[in-house]
Amino acid sequence: MAARNKARKRAFQILFESDQRDSAVRTVLADWLRLARTDDRQPPVNEYTMQLVEGYAEHAERIDELISTYSVGWTLDRMPVVDRCILRLGAYELIWEDETPDAVVIDEAVQLAKEFSTDDSPSFVNGLLGRFKELKPTLRRA
């Protein structure tokens, strides 16, 4: 598994745990970092994972606003937690991380949806992130 793929999966896990614990994502990231230093069973948190989580945290309000605006028929609260976290991570990386090609970001998000969510989730994630890709130049406002 490629390093960035692992980083995305860990970032997704951190966002998911944050959502489940109803805790700030930076708090959960700090917990993961602390555990990685003290527990050999805890997987390491690499730089790209931290960059994704911190980037999401910085833009969380805007990301949720975009997901709410463009997800047809789904409110953020009604969305499955897994899908919501995948979309949050994918939206951040797609809109604010220019190093990774858009197609790779979308494909990785779809793969996470295939692995962790429902049968309908990959097409939902693909469609919404595809829309964000089309609108990307207009979505970055703070």
A tleap script that builds the chain and sets N, CA, C and O, in Angstrom:
source leaprc.protein.ff14SB
mol = sequence {
  NMET ALA ALA ARG ASN LYS ALA ARG LYS ARG
  ALA PHE GLN ILE LEU PHE GLU SER ASP GLN
  ARG ASP SER ALA VAL ARG THR VAL LEU ALA
  ASP TRP LEU ARG LEU ALA ARG THR ASP ASP
  ARG GLN PRO PRO VAL ASN GLU TYR THR MET
  GLN LEU VAL GLU GLY TYR ALA GLU HIE ALA
  GLU ARG ILE ASP GLU LEU ILE SER THR TYR
  SER VAL GLY TRP THR LEU ASP ARG MET PRO
  VAL VAL ASP ARG CYS ILE LEU ARG LEU GLY
  ALA TYR GLU LEU ILE TRP GLU ASP GLU THR
  PRO ASP ALA VAL VAL ILE ASP GLU ALA VAL
  GLN LEU ALA LYS GLU PHE SER THR ASP ASP
  SER PRO SER PHE VAL ASN GLY LEU LEU GLY
  ARG PHE LYS GLU LEU LYS PRO THR LEU ARG
  ARG CALA
}
set mol.1.N position { 0.853 -1.183 0.000 }
set mol.1.CA position { 0.000 0.000 0.000 }
set mol.1.C position { 0.898 1.245 0.000 }
set mol.1.O position { 1.830 1.345 0.798 }
set mol.2.N position { 0.617 2.166 -0.877 }
set mol.2.CA position { 1.421 3.378 -0.997 }
set mol.2.C position { 1.330 4.208 0.283 }
set mol.2.O position { 0.346 4.137 1.020 }
set mol.3.N position { 2.364 4.986 0.527 }
set mol.3.CA position { 2.428 5.793 1.753 }
set mol.3.C position { 1.269 6.783 1.842 }
set mol.3.O position { 0.688 6.954 2.913 }
set mol.4.N position { 0.928 7.435 0.738 }
set mol.4.CA position { -0.166 8.411 0.780 }
set mol.4.C position { -1.511 7.718 0.984 }
set mol.4.O position { -2.409 8.275 1.615 }
set mol.5.N position { -1.647 6.530 0.462 }
set mol.5.CA position { -2.877 5.766 0.665 }
set mol.5.C position { -3.049 5.460 2.152 }
set mol.5.O position { -4.138 5.619 2.703 }
set mol.6.N position { -1.974 5.024 2.793 }
set mol.6.CA position { -2.009 4.763 4.241 }
set mol.6.C position { -2.300 6.044 5.012 }
set mol.6.O position { -3.066 6.038 5.975 }
set mol.7.N position { -1.685 7.140 4.583 }
set mol.7.CA position { -1.895 8.426 5.254 }
set mol.7.C position { -3.356 8.839 5.176 }
set mol.7.O position { -3.923 9.308 6.163 }
set mol.8.N position { -3.968 8.670 4.014 }
set mol.8.CA position { -5.389 9.012 3.857 }
set mol.8.C position { -6.265 8.128 4.739 }
set mol.8.O position { -7.210 8.604 5.367 }
set mol.9.N position { -5.946 6.857 4.777 }
set mol.9.CA position { -6.736 5.936 5.595 }
set mol.9.C position { -6.634 6.305 7.072 }
set mol.9.O position { -7.637 6.278 7.785 }
set mol.10.N position { -5.442 6.647 7.536 }
set mol.10.CA position { -5.277 7.060 8.932 }
set mol.10.C position { -6.017 8.379 9.198 }
set mol.10.O position { -6.664 8.536 10.233 }
set mol.11.N position { -5.914 9.314 8.263 }
set mol.11.CA position { -6.624 10.590 8.424 }
set mol.11.C position { -8.134 10.333 8.489 }
set mol.11.O position { -8.830 10.932 9.309 }
set mol.12.N position { -8.634 9.452 7.636 }
set mol.12.CA position { -10.051 9.085 7.683 }
set mol.12.C position { -10.405 8.507 9.050 }
set mol.12.O position { -11.433 8.862 9.626 }
set mol.13.N position { -9.561 7.620 9.572 }
set mol.13.CA position { -9.818 7.011 10.878 }
set mol.13.C position { -9.859 8.059 11.987 }
set mol.13.O position { -10.675 7.971 12.904 }
set mol.14.N position { -8.983 9.039 11.897 }
set mol.14.CA position { -8.953 10.103 12.896 }
set mol.14.C position { -10.221 10.950 12.802 }
set mol.14.O position { -10.824 11.276 13.824 }
set mol.15.N position { -10.629 11.306 11.586 }
set mol.15.CA position { -11.875 12.070 11.411 }
set mol.15.C position { -13.073 11.273 11.910 }
set mol.15.O position { -13.966 11.823 12.554 }
set mol.16.N position { -13.091 9.977 11.613 }
set mol.16.CA position { -14.192 9.114 12.050 }
set mol.16.C position { -14.241 9.050 13.579 }
set mol.16.O position { -15.309 9.190 14.174 }
set mol.17.N position { -13.091 8.841 14.209 }
set mol.17.CA position { -13.052 8.778 15.671 }
set mol.17.C position { -13.501 10.107 16.271 }
set mol.17.O position { -14.236 10.127 17.259 }
set mol.18.N position { -13.071 11.192 15.690 }
set mol.18.CA position { -13.477 12.515 16.159 }
set mol.18.C position { -14.991 12.663 16.109 }
set mol.18.O position { -15.605 13.163 17.052 }
set mol.19.N position { -15.586 12.231 15.012 }
set mol.19.CA position { -17.041 12.311 14.849 }
set mol.19.C position { -17.745 11.433 15.879 }
set mol.19.O position { -18.723 11.853 16.498 }
set mol.20.N position { -17.253 10.232 16.057 }
set mol.20.CA position { -17.874 9.292 16.993 }
set mol.20.C position { -17.749 9.740 18.446 }
set mol.20.O position { -18.674 9.561 19.238 }
set mol.21.N position { -16.605 10.322 18.791 }
set mol.21.CA position { -16.381 10.792 20.158 }
set mol.21.C position { -16.961 12.181 20.392 }
set mol.21.O position { -16.991 12.671 21.521 }
set mol.22.N position { -17.421 12.807 19.315 }
set mol.22.CA position { -17.888 14.198 19.382 }
set mol.22.C position { -16.801 15.066 20.017 }
set mol.22.O position { -17.041 15.860 20.927 }
set mol.23.N position { -15.602 14.871 19.491 }
set mol.23.CA position { -14.422 15.536 20.014 }
set mol.23.C position { -13.730 16.273 18.873 }
set mol.23.O position { -13.863 15.886 17.712 }
set mol.24.N position { -13.000 17.320 19.193 }
set mol.24.CA position { -12.279 18.082 18.172 }
set mol.24.C position { -11.275 17.180 17.465 }
set mol.24.O position { -10.604 16.365 18.099 }
set mol.25.N position { -11.179 17.333 16.156 }
set mol.25.CA position { -10.304 16.482 15.367 }
set mol.25.C position { -8.837 16.672 15.770 }
set mol.25.O position { -8.061 15.717 15.721 }
set mol.26.N position { -8.456 17.859 16.157 }
set mol.26.CA position { -7.067 18.086 16.602 }
set mol.26.C position { -6.790 17.367 17.927 }
set mol.26.O position { -5.662 16.937 18.169 }
set mol.27.N position { -7.787 17.235 18.770 }
set mol.27.CA position { -7.639 16.499 20.027 }
set mol.27.C position { -7.400 15.023 19.747 }
set mol.27.O position { -6.539 14.395 20.362 }
set mol.28.N position { -8.174 14.476 18.810 }
set mol.28.CA position { -8.007 13.061 18.449 }
set mol.28.C position { -6.649 12.847 17.800 }
set mol.28.O position { -5.986 11.847 18.078 }
set mol.29.N position { -6.222 13.763 16.942 }
set mol.29.CA position { -4.896 13.662 16.329 }
set mol.29.C position { -3.818 13.657 17.411 }
set mol.29.O position { -2.890 12.850 17.348 }
set mol.30.N position { -3.921 14.526 18.383 }
set mol.30.CA position { -2.949 14.575 19.486 }
set mol.30.C position { -2.941 13.256 20.257 }
set mol.30.O position { -1.881 12.778 20.663 }
set mol.31.N position { -4.120 12.668 20.460 }
set mol.31.CA position { -4.200 11.367 21.138 }
set mol.31.C position { -3.476 10.290 20.331 }
set mol.31.O position { -2.739 9.480 20.893 }
set mol.32.N position { -3.688 10.283 19.014 }
set mol.32.CA position { -3.029 9.308 18.142 }
set mol.32.C position { -1.510 9.485 18.191 }
set mol.32.O position { -0.769 8.504 18.262 }
set mol.33.N position { -1.053 10.726 18.153 }
set mol.33.CA position { 0.387 10.981 18.191 }
set mol.33.C position { 0.993 10.519 19.510 }
set mol.33.O position { 2.071 9.925 19.535 }
set mol.34.N position { 0.297 10.794 20.594 }
set mol.34.CA position { 0.769 10.381 21.920 }
set mol.34.C position { 0.817 8.851 22.014 }
set mol.34.O position { 1.793 8.291 22.515 }
set mol.35.N position { -0.215 8.187 21.541 }
set mol.35.CA position { -0.243 6.720 21.579 }
set mol.35.C position { 0.847 6.114 20.702 }
set mol.35.O position { 1.447 5.105 21.072 }
set mol.36.N position { 1.107 6.717 19.543 }
set mol.36.CA position { 2.129 6.193 18.633 }
set mol.36.C position { 3.514 6.223 19.288 }
set mol.36.O position { 4.362 5.382 18.988 }
set mol.37.N position { 3.740 7.187 20.178 }
set mol.37.CA position { 5.023 7.279 20.884 }
set mol.37.C position { 5.142 6.279 22.020 }
set mol.37.O position { 6.249 5.880 22.380 }
set mol.38.N position { 4.009 5.868 22.591 }
set mol.38.CA position { 4.064 5.047 23.803 }
set mol.38.C position { 3.588 3.606 23.618 }
set mol.38.O position { 3.834 2.761 24.479 }
set mol.39.N position { 2.909 3.316 22.502 }
set mol.39.CA position { 2.330 1.985 22.310 }
set mol.39.C position { 2.768 1.435 20.953 }
set mol.39.O position { 2.426 1.983 19.905 }
set mol.40.N position { 3.533 0.340 20.991 }
set mol.40.CA position { 4.035 -0.263 19.749 }
set mol.40.C position { 2.917 -0.764 18.839 }
set mol.40.O position { 3.121 -0.909 17.634 }
set mol.41.N position { 1.757 -1.025 19.395 }
set mol.41.CA position { 0.638 -1.537 18.589 }
set mol.41.C position { -0.067 -0.427 17.818 }
set mol.41.O position { -0.789 -0.703 16.860 }
set mol.42.N position { 0.133 0.819 18.223 }
set mol.42.CA position { -0.509 1.960 17.561 }
set mol.42.C position { 0.259 2.288 16.276 }
set mol.42.O position { 1.472 2.493 16.325 }
set mol.43.N position { -0.423 2.341 15.134 }
set mol.43.CA position { 0.284 2.666 13.895 }
set mol.43.C position { 0.810 4.100 13.924 }
set mol.43.O position { 0.208 4.971 14.552 }
set mol.44.N position { 1.922 4.343 13.249 }
set mol.44.CA position { 2.485 5.695 13.246 }
set mol.44.C position { 1.584 6.662 12.469 }
set mol.44.O position { 0.809 6.265 11.598 }
set mol.45.N position { 1.715 7.916 12.812 }
set mol.45.CA position { 0.996 8.979 12.120 }
set mol.45.C position { 2.041 9.754 11.337 }
set mol.45.O position { 2.867 10.455 11.922 }
set mol.46.N position { 2.008 9.629 9.999 }
set mol.46.CA position { 3.046 10.289 9.219 }
set mol.46.C position { 2.699 11.750 8.915 }
set mol.46.O position { 1.613 12.227 9.247 }
set mol.47.N position { 3.628 12.433 8.289 }
set mol.47.CA position { 3.475 13.864 8.010 }
set mol.47.C position { 2.248 14.160 7.156 }
set mol.47.O position { 1.539 15.135 7.408 }
set mol.48.N position { 1.991 13.328 6.147 }
set mol.48.CA position { 0.862 13.615 5.272 }
set mol.48.C position { -0.473 13.424 6.005 }
set mol.48.O position { -1.426 14.163 5.756 }
set mol.49.N position { -0.541 12.455 6.889 }
set mol.49.CA position { -1.741 12.286 7.711 }
set mol.49.C position { -1.977 13.547 8.532 }
set mol.49.O position { -3.094 14.062 8.582 }
set mol.50.N position { -0.928 14.039 9.172 }
set mol.50.CA position { -1.067 15.263 9.975 }
set mol.50.C position { -1.471 16.444 9.095 }
set mol.50.O position { -2.302 17.259 9.496 }
set mol.51.N position { -0.892 16.540 7.908 }
set mol.51.CA position { -1.227 17.627 6.988 }
set mol.51.C position { -2.702 17.560 6.595 }
set mol.51.O position { -3.373 18.592 6.547 }
set mol.52.N position { -3.209 16.374 6.315 }
set mol.52.CA position { -4.620 16.215 5.938 }
set mol.52.C position { -5.550 16.569 7.097 }
set mol.52.O position { -6.531 17.290 6.915 }
set mol.53.N position { -5.242 16.066 8.273 }
set mol.53.CA position { -6.097 16.322 9.437 }
set mol.53.C position { -6.071 17.800 9.809 }
set mol.53.O position { -7.119 18.402 10.040 }
set mol.54.N position { -4.880 18.385 9.867 }
set mol.54.CA position { -4.769 19.810 10.191 }
set mol.54.C position { -5.446 20.669 9.125 }
set mol.54.O position { -6.112 21.652 9.448 }
set mol.55.N position { -5.277 20.301 7.868 }
set mol.55.CA position { -5.917 21.046 6.786 }
set mol.55.C position { -7.429 20.970 6.871 }
set mol.55.O position { -8.124 21.973 6.704 }
set mol.56.N position { -7.933 19.768 7.132 }
set mol.56.CA position { -9.373 19.637 7.308 }
set mol.56.C position { -9.838 20.519 8.472 }
set mol.56.O position { -10.816 21.256 8.346 }
set mol.57.N position { -9.130 20.439 9.604 }
set mol.57.CA position { -9.531 21.206 10.792 }
set mol.57.C position { -9.576 22.703 10.483 }
set mol.57.O position { -10.473 23.409 10.943 }
set mol.58.N position { -8.623 23.174 9.715 }
set mol.58.CA position { -8.563 24.595 9.362 }
set mol.58.C position { -9.752 25.031 8.501 }
set mol.58.O position { -10.222 26.164 8.609 }
set mol.59.N position { -10.230 24.133 7.655 }
set mol.59.CA position { -11.299 24.471 6.709 }
set mol.59.C position { -12.619 23.753 6.999 }
set mol.59.O position { -13.504 23.726 6.144 }
set mol.60.N position { -12.760 23.176 8.185 }
set mol.60.CA position { -13.911 22.324 8.511 }
set mol.60.C position { -15.258 23.007 8.276 }
set mol.60.O position { -16.169 22.415 7.697 }
set mol.61.N position { -15.374 24.228 8.719 }
set mol.61.CA position { -16.658 24.926 8.577 }
set mol.61.C position { -17.022 25.100 7.099 }
set mol.61.O position { -18.162 24.856 6.704 }
set mol.62.N position { -16.063 25.515 6.298 }
set mol.62.CA position { -16.312 25.699 4.861 }
set mol.62.C position { -16.605 24.359 4.191 }
set mol.62.O position { -17.495 24.278 3.344 }
set mol.63.N position { -15.883 23.327 4.551 }
set mol.63.CA position { -16.101 21.998 3.971 }
set mol.63.C position { -17.509 21.503 4.279 }
set mol.63.O position { -18.195 21.010 3.383 }
set mol.64.N position { -17.949 21.624 5.517 }
set mol.64.CA position { -19.308 21.200 5.862 }
set mol.64.C position { -20.351 22.026 5.122 }
set mol.64.O position { -21.387 21.502 4.713 }
set mol.65.N position { -20.078 23.311 4.950 }
set mol.65.CA position { -20.983 24.178 4.192 }
set mol.65.C position { -21.094 23.691 2.744 }
set mol.65.O position { -22.192 23.638 2.190 }
set mol.66.N position { -19.963 23.335 2.132 }
set mol.66.CA position { -19.972 22.851 0.749 }
set mol.66.C position { -20.702 21.517 0.622 }
set mol.66.O position { -21.506 21.328 -0.290 }
set mol.67.N position { -20.423 20.607 1.530 }
set mol.67.CA position { -21.091 19.300 1.486 }
set mol.67.C position { -22.592 19.487 1.651 }
set mol.67.O position { -23.374 18.868 0.929 }
set mol.68.N position { -23.000 20.319 2.578 }
set mol.68.CA position { -24.427 20.577 2.796 }
set mol.68.C position { -25.078 21.214 1.578 }
set mol.68.O position { -26.208 20.875 1.226 }
set mol.69.N position { -24.379 22.123 0.941 }
set mol.69.CA position { -24.925 22.834 -0.205 }
set mol.69.C position { -25.093 21.941 -1.420 }
set mol.69.O position { -26.101 22.031 -2.120 }
set mol.70.N position { -24.110 21.074 -1.679 }
set mol.70.CA position { -24.087 20.319 -2.931 }
set mol.70.C position { -24.555 18.873 -2.831 }
set mol.70.O position { -24.695 18.218 -3.864 }
set mol.71.N position { -24.798 18.354 -1.650 }
set mol.71.CA position { -25.295 16.971 -1.560 }
set mol.71.C position { -26.813 16.994 -1.668 }
set mol.71.O position { -27.515 17.418 -0.749 }
set mol.72.N position { -27.290 16.539 -2.786 }
set mol.72.CA position { -28.721 16.567 -3.092 }
set mol.72.C position { -29.436 15.466 -2.307 }
set mol.72.O position { -29.092 14.288 -2.410 }
set mol.73.N position { -30.424 15.866 -1.532 }
set mol.73.CA position { -31.247 14.904 -0.819 }
set mol.73.C position { -30.651 14.400 0.494 }
set mol.73.O position { -31.241 13.541 1.149 }
set mol.74.N position { -29.508 14.916 0.878 }
set mol.74.CA position { -28.875 14.465 2.118 }
set mol.74.C position { -28.436 15.674 2.940 }
set mol.74.O position { -27.709 16.540 2.454 }
set mol.75.N position { -28.882 15.716 4.170 }
set mol.75.CA position { -28.330 16.705 5.086 }
set mol.75.C position { -27.083 16.084 5.708 }
set mol.75.O position { -26.929 14.863 5.720 }
set mol.76.N position { -26.216 16.910 6.211 }
set mol.76.CA position { -24.979 16.412 6.819 }
set mol.76.C position { -25.284 15.454 7.971 }
set mol.76.O position { -24.599 14.445 8.138 }
set mol.77.N position { -26.305 15.766 8.762 }
set mol.77.CA position { -26.666 14.927 9.908 }
set mol.77.C position { -27.255 13.581 9.502 }
set mol.77.O position { -27.104 12.598 10.227 }
set mol.78.N position { -27.919 13.526 8.362 }
set mol.78.CA position { -28.532 12.277 7.899 }
set mol.78.C position { -27.553 11.357 7.188 }
set mol.78.O position { -27.800 10.159 7.050 }
set mol.79.N position { -26.456 11.916 6.744 }
set mol.79.CA position { -25.453 11.173 5.996 }
set mol.79.C position { -24.787 10.125 6.898 }
set mol.79.O position { -24.525 10.403 8.068 }
set mol.80.N position { -24.514 8.942 6.376 }
set mol.80.CA position { -23.748 7.984 7.178 }
set mol.80.C position { -22.421 8.606 7.623 }
set mol.80.O position { -21.779 9.324 6.856 }
set mol.81.N position { -22.024 8.332 8.843 }
set mol.81.CA position { -20.811 8.917 9.410 }
set mol.81.C position { -19.598 8.626 8.524 }
set mol.81.O position { -18.776 9.511 8.287 }
set mol.82.N position { -19.486 7.408 8.043 }
set mol.82.CA position { -18.350 7.036 7.197 }
set mol.82.C position { -18.315 7.921 5.952 }
set mol.82.O position { -17.266 8.460 5.602 }
set mol.83.N position { -19.454 8.071 5.287 }
set mol.83.CA position { -19.504 8.889 4.076 }
set mol.83.C position { -19.160 10.342 4.387 }
set mol.83.O position { -18.417 10.985 3.645 }
set mol.84.N position { -19.694 10.842 5.467 }
set mol.84.CA position { -19.432 12.227 5.862 }
set mol.84.C position { -17.928 12.446 6.073 }
set mol.84.O position { -17.379 13.452 5.625 }
set mol.85.N position { -17.278 11.522 6.741 }
set mol.85.CA position { -15.840 11.659 7.004 }
set mol.85.C position { -15.023 11.523 5.719 }
set mol.85.O position { -14.060 12.263 5.517 }
set mol.86.N position { -15.393 10.602 4.866 }
set mol.86.CA position { -14.694 10.447 3.584 }
set mol.86.C position { -14.851 11.713 2.750 }
set mol.86.O position { -13.885 12.193 2.158 }
set mol.87.N position { -16.053 12.246 2.703 }
set mol.87.CA position { -16.291 13.466 1.936 }
set mol.87.C position { -15.535 14.663 2.518 }
set mol.87.O position { -15.014 15.489 1.769 }
set mol.88.N position { -15.475 14.758 3.818 }
set mol.88.CA position { -14.734 15.854 4.451 }
set mol.88.C position { -13.260 15.789 4.069 }
set mol.88.O position { -12.663 16.791 3.676 }
set mol.89.N position { -12.694 14.618 4.187 }
set mol.89.CA position { -11.291 14.437 3.851 }
set mol.89.C position { -11.053 14.671 2.358 }
set mol.89.O position { -10.120 15.378 1.977 }
set mol.90.N position { -11.895 14.080 1.522 }
set mol.90.CA position { -11.752 14.237 0.073 }
set mol.90.C position { -11.926 15.679 -0.368 }
set mol.90.O position { -11.186 16.166 -1.224 }
set mol.91.N position { -12.900 16.361 0.212 }
set mol.91.CA position { -13.134 17.768 -0.145 }
set mol.91.C position { -11.923 18.616 0.217 }
set mol.91.O position { -11.492 19.454 -0.574 }
set mol.92.N position { -11.376 18.403 1.403 }
set mol.92.CA position { -10.182 19.167 1.780 }
set mol.92.C position { -9.057 18.923 0.777 }
set mol.92.O position { -8.486 19.867 0.232 }
set mol.93.N position { -8.745 17.660 0.541 }
set mol.93.CA position { -7.599 17.340 -0.315 }
set mol.93.C position { -7.828 17.821 -1.751 }
set mol.93.O position { -6.905 18.316 -2.398 }
set mol.94.N position { -9.039 17.676 -2.237 }
set mol.94.CA position { -9.360 18.084 -3.601 }
set mol.94.C position { -9.258 19.597 -3.784 }
set mol.94.O position { -8.711 20.069 -4.781 }
set mol.95.N position { -9.776 20.340 -2.841 }
set mol.95.CA position { -9.878 21.794 -3.000 }
set mol.95.C position { -8.610 22.525 -2.551 }
set mol.95.O position { -8.226 23.517 -3.171 }
set mol.96.N position { -7.956 22.057 -1.490 }
set mol.96.CA position { -6.840 22.816 -0.928 }
set mol.96.C position { -5.460 22.185 -1.097 }
set mol.96.O position { -4.456 22.863 -0.878 }
set mol.97.N position { -5.378 20.942 -1.471 }
set mol.97.CA position { -4.073 20.291 -1.667 }
set mol.97.C position { -3.814 20.156 -3.163 }
set mol.97.O position { -4.406 19.296 -3.815 }
set mol.98.N position { -2.950 20.983 -3.711 }
set mol.98.CA position { -2.706 20.991 -5.152 }
set mol.98.C position { -1.682 19.959 -5.615 }
set mol.98.O position { -1.550 19.725 -6.816 }
set mol.99.N position { -0.963 19.342 -4.694 }
set mol.99.CA position { 0.092 18.397 -5.064 }
set mol.99.C position { -0.460 17.108 -5.671 }
set mol.99.O position { 0.190 16.493 -6.516 }
set mol.100.N position { -1.642 16.700 -5.249 }
set mol.100.CA position { -2.209 15.427 -5.691 }
set mol.100.C position { -3.202 15.670 -6.810 }
set mol.100.O position { -4.067 16.537 -6.688 }
set mol.101.N position { -3.094 14.917 -7.905 }
set mol.101.CA position { -4.064 15.083 -8.996 }
set mol.101.C position { -5.494 14.829 -8.517 }
set mol.101.O position { -5.746 13.940 -7.703 }
set mol.102.N position { -6.411 15.622 -9.035 }
set mol.102.CA position { -7.816 15.512 -8.632 }
set mol.102.C position { -8.354 14.094 -8.806 }
set mol.102.O position { -9.066 13.589 -7.939 }
set mol.103.N position { -8.016 13.455 -9.920 }
set mol.103.CA position { -8.516 12.103 -10.178 }
set mol.103.C position { -8.046 11.122 -9.109 }
set mol.103.O position { -8.787 10.214 -8.731 }
set mol.104.N position { -6.834 11.297 -8.626 }
set mol.104.CA position { -6.300 10.417 -7.569 }
set mol.104.C position { -7.069 10.633 -6.266 }
set mol.104.O position { -7.431 9.672 -5.587 }
set mol.105.N position { -7.316 11.888 -5.922 }
set mol.105.CA position { -8.065 12.198 -4.698 }
set mol.105.C position { -9.443 11.541 -4.741 }
set mol.105.O position { -9.864 10.902 -3.776 }
set mol.106.N position { -10.139 11.702 -5.861 }
set mol.106.CA position { -11.479 11.142 -5.992 }
set mol.106.C position { -11.427 9.620 -5.953 }
set mol.106.O position { -12.235 8.990 -5.271 }
set mol.107.N position { -10.487 9.026 -6.676 }
set mol.107.CA position { -10.373 7.563 -6.681 }
set mol.107.C position { -10.080 7.017 -5.288 }
set mol.107.O position { -10.662 6.010 -4.885 }
set mol.108.N position { -9.191 7.663 -4.554 }
set mol.108.CA position { -8.865 7.204 -3.195 }
set mol.108.C position { -10.091 7.309 -2.278 }
set mol.108.O position { -10.326 6.424 -1.455 }
set mol.109.N position { -10.867 8.380 -2.417 }
set mol.109.CA position { -12.081 8.532 -1.606 }
set mol.109.C position { -13.096 7.445 -1.950 }
set mol.109.O position { -13.736 6.880 -1.064 }
set mol.110.N position { -13.235 7.160 -3.227 }
set mol.110.CA position { -14.155 6.099 -3.657 }
set mol.110.C position { -13.697 4.755 -3.096 }
set mol.110.O position { -14.524 3.956 -2.658 }
set mol.111.N position { -12.392 4.500 -3.104 }
set mol.111.CA position { -11.869 3.249 -2.547 }
set mol.111.C position { -12.157 3.134 -1.052 }
set mol.111.O position { -12.501 2.056 -0.567 }
set mol.112.N position { -12.017 4.244 -0.318 }
set mol.112.CA position { -12.370 4.221 1.106 }
set mol.112.C position { -13.850 3.907 1.285 }
set mol.112.O position { -14.224 3.147 2.178 }
set mol.113.N position { -14.688 4.489 0.438 }
set mol.113.CA position { -16.133 4.220 0.523 }
set mol.113.C position { -16.426 2.754 0.225 }
set mol.113.O position { -17.277 2.152 0.880 }
set mol.114.N position { -15.738 2.175 -0.748 }
set mol.114.CA position { -15.923 0.748 -1.072 }
set mol.114.C position { -15.517 -0.134 0.098 }
set mol.114.O position { -16.169 -1.137 0.390 }
set mol.115.N position { -14.436 0.248 0.762 }
set mol.115.CA position { -13.911 -0.568 1.862 }
set mol.115.C position { -14.723 -0.428 3.146 }
set mol.115.O position { -14.915 -1.408 3.865 }
set mol.116.N position { -15.203 0.786 3.442 }
set mol.116.CA position { -15.775 1.039 4.759 }
set mol.116.C position { -17.267 1.372 4.787 }
set mol.116.O position { -17.843 1.460 5.871 }
set mol.117.N position { -17.909 1.561 3.637 }
set mol.117.CA position { -19.293 2.030 3.679 }
set mol.117.C position { -20.241 1.118 2.893 }
set mol.117.O position { -19.924 -0.040 2.621 }
set mol.118.N position { -21.381 1.649 2.543 }
set mol.118.CA position { -22.435 0.867 1.896 }
set mol.118.C position { -22.188 0.710 0.403 }
set mol.118.O position { -21.289 1.342 -0.152 }
set mol.119.N position { -22.976 -0.125 -0.240 }
set mol.119.CA position { -22.846 -0.334 -1.684 }
set mol.119.C position { -23.139 0.926 -2.491 }
set mol.119.O position { -22.581 1.112 -3.573 }
set mol.120.N position { -24.001 1.785 -1.980 }
set mol.120.CA position { -24.354 3.015 -2.688 }
set mol.120.C position { -23.360 4.152 -2.458 }
set mol.120.O position { -23.359 5.134 -3.199 }
set mol.121.N position { -22.534 4.026 -1.457 }
set mol.121.CA position { -21.640 5.116 -1.069 }
set mol.121.C position { -20.578 5.480 -2.109 }
set mol.121.O position { -20.331 6.669 -2.313 }
set mol.122.N position { -19.938 4.511 -2.777 }
set mol.122.CA position { -18.913 4.910 -3.746 }
set mol.122.C position { -19.443 5.846 -4.839 }
set mol.122.O position { -18.769 6.810 -5.202 }
set mol.123.N position { -20.622 5.576 -5.358 }
set mol.123.CA position { -21.153 6.460 -6.407 }
set mol.123.C position { -21.545 7.819 -5.838 }
set mol.123.O position { -21.389 8.837 -6.513 }
set mol.124.N position { -22.049 7.849 -4.612 }
set mol.124.CA position { -22.388 9.112 -3.957 }
set mol.124.C position { -21.134 9.962 -3.750 }
set mol.124.O position { -21.119 11.148 -4.077 }
set mol.125.N position { -20.088 9.350 -3.206 }
set mol.125.CA position { -18.822 10.041 -2.960 }
set mol.125.C position { -18.228 10.521 -4.288 }
set mol.125.O position { -17.778 11.662 -4.392 }
set mol.126.N position { -18.229 9.657 -5.289 }
set mol.126.CA position { -17.692 10.008 -6.604 }
set mol.126.C position { -18.451 11.188 -7.209 }
set mol.126.O position { -17.840 12.112 -7.746 }
set mol.127.N position { -19.765 11.158 -7.122 }
set mol.127.CA position { -20.578 12.226 -7.703 }
set mol.127.C position { -20.364 13.566 -7.026 }
set mol.127.O position { -20.216 14.587 -7.697 }
set mol.128.N position { -20.347 13.567 -5.700 }
set mol.128.CA position { -20.200 14.832 -4.980 }
set mol.128.C position { -18.792 15.403 -5.141 }
set mol.128.O position { -18.637 16.603 -5.366 }
set mol.129.N position { -17.778 14.567 -5.031 }
set mol.129.CA position { -16.413 15.065 -5.224 }
set mol.129.C position { -16.173 15.468 -6.679 }
set mol.129.O position { -15.406 16.391 -6.952 }
set mol.130.N position { -16.826 14.781 -7.606 }
set mol.130.CA position { -16.746 15.183 -9.015 }
set mol.130.C position { -17.318 16.575 -9.229 }
set mol.130.O position { -16.776 17.367 -10.001 }
set mol.131.N position { -18.403 16.865 -8.551 }
set mol.131.CA position { -18.996 18.208 -8.618 }
set mol.131.C position { -18.045 19.249 -8.029 }
set mol.131.O position { -17.889 20.337 -8.584 }
set mol.132.N position { -17.413 18.916 -6.909 }
set mol.132.CA position { -16.435 19.824 -6.307 }
set mol.132.C position { -15.266 20.073 -7.272 }
set mol.132.O position { -14.755 21.188 -7.364 }
set mol.133.N position { -14.855 19.024 -7.982 }
set mol.133.CA position { -13.760 19.171 -8.946 }
set mol.133.C position { -14.151 20.179 -10.024 }
set mol.133.O position { -13.348 21.037 -10.391 }
set mol.134.N position { -15.368 20.081 -10.527 }
set mol.134.CA position { -15.847 21.014 -11.553 }
set mol.134.C position { -15.857 22.454 -11.047 }
set mol.134.O position { -15.519 23.383 -11.780 }
set mol.135.N position { -16.245 22.625 -9.801 }
set mol.135.CA position { -16.410 23.962 -9.219 }
set mol.135.C position { -15.180 24.456 -8.454 }
set mol.135.O position { -15.201 25.552 -7.895 }
set mol.136.N position { -14.137 23.675 -8.425 }
set mol.136.CA position { -12.957 23.918 -7.597 }
set mol.136.C position { -12.468 25.380 -7.612 }
set mol.136.O position { -12.205 25.936 -6.545 }
set mol.137.N position { -12.342 26.007 -8.770 }
set mol.137.CA position { -11.823 27.393 -8.748 }
set mol.137.C position { -12.682 28.370 -7.924 }
set mol.137.O position { -12.180 29.388 -7.448 }
set mol.138.N position { -13.940 28.063 -7.764 }
set mol.138.CA position { -14.831 28.985 -7.032 }
set mol.138.C position { -15.054 28.573 -5.580 }
set mol.138.O position { -15.702 29.309 -4.836 }
set mol.139.N position { -14.545 27.439 -5.161 }
set mol.139.CA position { -14.860 26.898 -3.835 }
set mol.139.C position { -13.865 27.248 -2.748 }
set mol.139.O position { -14.167 27.032 -1.574 }
set mol.140.N position { -12.721 27.764 -3.064 }
set mol.140.CA position { -11.645 27.959 -2.080 }
set mol.140.C position { -11.862 29.111 -1.115 }
set mol.140.O position { -11.117 29.217 -0.141 }
set mol.141.N position { -12.808 29.948 -1.325 }
set mol.141.CA position { -12.938 31.115 -0.447 }
set mol.141.C position { -12.936 30.679 1.022 }
set mol.141.O position { -13.426 29.602 1.363 }
set mol.142.N position { -12.397 31.506 1.854 }
set mol.142.CA position { -12.250 31.170 3.280 }
set mol.142.C position { -13.570 31.101 3.984 }
set mol.142.O position { -13.617 30.830 5.184 }
savepdb mol mol.pdb
quit
